[in-house]
Amino acid sequence: MPDKSHAVPGAPAPEPPTLEEPTTPREPLEPKPDQTGPDVRTPSGAVAGEDQAVNAQQGEWLTTSVGARLRDTDHSLKAGERGPTLLQDHHLREKITHFDHERIPERVVHARGAAAHGVFTGYGTAAEVTCAAFLDKDVQTPVFTRFSTVLGSRGSADTVRDTRGFATKFYTAEGIFDLVGNNIPVFFIQDGIKFPDIIHAGKPHPDREIPQAQSAHDTFWDFVSLHTEAQAHTMWNMSDRGIPRSFRMMEGFGIHTFRMINAAGETSLVKFHWKPRLGVHAQTWEEAQLTCGFDPDFHRRDLADAIEAGAYPEWELGIQVFPDEPDQMFAGIDLLDPTKIVPEELAPVQPIGLLQLNRNPSNYFAETEQVAFHPGNLVRGIDVTDDALLQARLFSYIDTQLTRLGGPNFNQIPINRPHAPVNDMLRDGFHQDAVHRGVAPYRPNSLDGGCPFHASGADDRAFVEAPVEVAAAPKTRAQAASFDDHFSQVRLFWRSMTPIEQDHIVLAYSFELGKCYEQTIKERQLQCLANIDAELCSRVAANLGLPAPAASESVPDADPSPALSMVGESWPVDGRVIGVVTCPDCPQDEVAAIRQAIFDAGMVPLLIGPTGGQLPSGIPLQRSFDTARSIEYDAVLLAGGIAAHADDPRVALLVQEVFRQAKAIGAWGDGDAALTAAAVDAAAPGVVVGDSGEQVLTELAGLLAKHRAWERVG
Ligand code: HDE
């Protein structure tokens, strides 16, 4: 049987370390096989070579930042062994000074993130609506995707209830296209001028700076209950979409309506969607809370581990297409209102390409932290609309990098460098990496031979600003009446949920409002819920111990959209994590066989034993009864032979939590003794008991494809 122990991801280095401190000088180690940096480009987009090591540390000796070799970096230069440090110690000063400035400001929003490199392949199916070359059939474009939470600081936990960012940088041959979206298709506000307000309300209170990375507090609910256009986004947040199981199992949305332009110059309005191949899945609220303590890095670990294990996450990019009518409405929905969706039943999502993430970054700071997205990074064939939220974003993203990345040359940082030739007339500034030539960075000029020239000719591949009409209208700080309905789509969402999803929404509102201090804020939000749905309102009100108000507005009904539900289908199980509870007394050949079968099914086995170390057969244990916790596993298998440990309270806790979380549980041989000891019903939905491990695993994988055995808790 081939040894697949390497396939359990998480090793910190490409080679196992030696016990003794190494003493033989050598070149720096290569990164691990799953890791890579950005393609090596010059600041102006030219190919600089294949070897990414040219950007990494060089040689076998420790040096200063300017290459002088050092004999000692452990002792300051002093007047005698016990004397004062000398000011002339340039190495000490350089080392400490650089350290003092290692931190840069974190992103004001989306500070907490994780990213991966990958490739996007066009299907060619968008040619009717856009001339964007990267969407042509079989064109492959390198990409870098960063996922994030919105509210938390850079060091906050991954599994808080929040919106997730889903930003992709496409390094196309026609320049960079950034699709900077979220995992929720509607936004809190209809006009970007209110962004500081919603973010100030969601961030920790300014007096005590609590709570971190959460919306369960007074200022958040104060704002969204007064500012009712936020109710749609808030409902999505309270649904299971707010606590994803994995970045790999999230949809993504461009939110705004964009304009596409085809080769004939015709325009269409579109909305972007990312559809994950693994389906859309969530943690339970209990899991999300446990995970914040047990593994605050759960989502970034999951993404990196999956890529390291070869379970490359994939999403199909799709578009909803609408005619570019002067009113920019579709089926009565204002396409410029980013708090509204167009249900997929009214405008199907048409697939236009495939994203695969297949390489982990080799340096978090250089890549994930320094990547700078900008919704104004557009390519020929894709343009913006007048959505007032998008318009404000077009200003913000460049502006924020000036502080965050320390000057105007952030596009020259390796991760931000385009893969298309850059010939701008921007010059100088902090951290200028390009060495421009010529004397005339202005137009028109004759001294530099007139360079650079405007694009011209029949096929100049220049960016197209669609010549859409702008209505002559008085200047005003106002918005259209078509933005005024704040509740009907929230009701649509609620009524599109299955009963179990509705239960979770009720619990989420109850938890969040229950954490508020001020009664009036709870009452005001209950009034919003009353306008959305009377049953939702009365259930939350009952949990809060408050009366349920009657609706204060008459809200039009809309047909439910089944596409919004996350429950009911089967999905691939690639990269899912199976915890196998085992022990030295279990038949070793059975454990080895099940471990191999899990690998063969494209999943990752984590073997859990009474202690760390390895089993008598040499199979390594990844977890002990002390370090294992339910939240890590998508399903758990109880090995035959485990009966001797069935009464261990740590095993019982694991089994009970996994059971409560509606996850699949399997037991073979006498493994079911652990079910009995945990008082778990072996006949309950989602529990599989059998003689053969392989047969139990097959059934377990079938259950896992549906994500959870909801009927167990429904
Ligand atoms: Fe952002 N947003 N945003 N945003 N946003 C930022 O840009 C902003 C909005 C989104 O992984 C910042 O480089 C304003 C909508 C993502 O690096 C900042 C407004 C959507 C990311 C900023 C919005 C997003 C950001 C912070 C209202 C979904 C993370 C650092 C007009 C379609 C990108 C930075 C990454 C980041 C401003 C609204 C998504 C300050 C002013 C709507 C995924 O520029």
Residues whose N, C-alpha, C, O or C-beta is under 5 A from the ligand:
A	BS01	HDE	R107 V108 V109 H110 R146 S148 G165 F166 A167 V180 G181 N182 F187 G192 F195 F253 G254 I255 V371 F373 L389 A392 R393 S396 Y397 T400
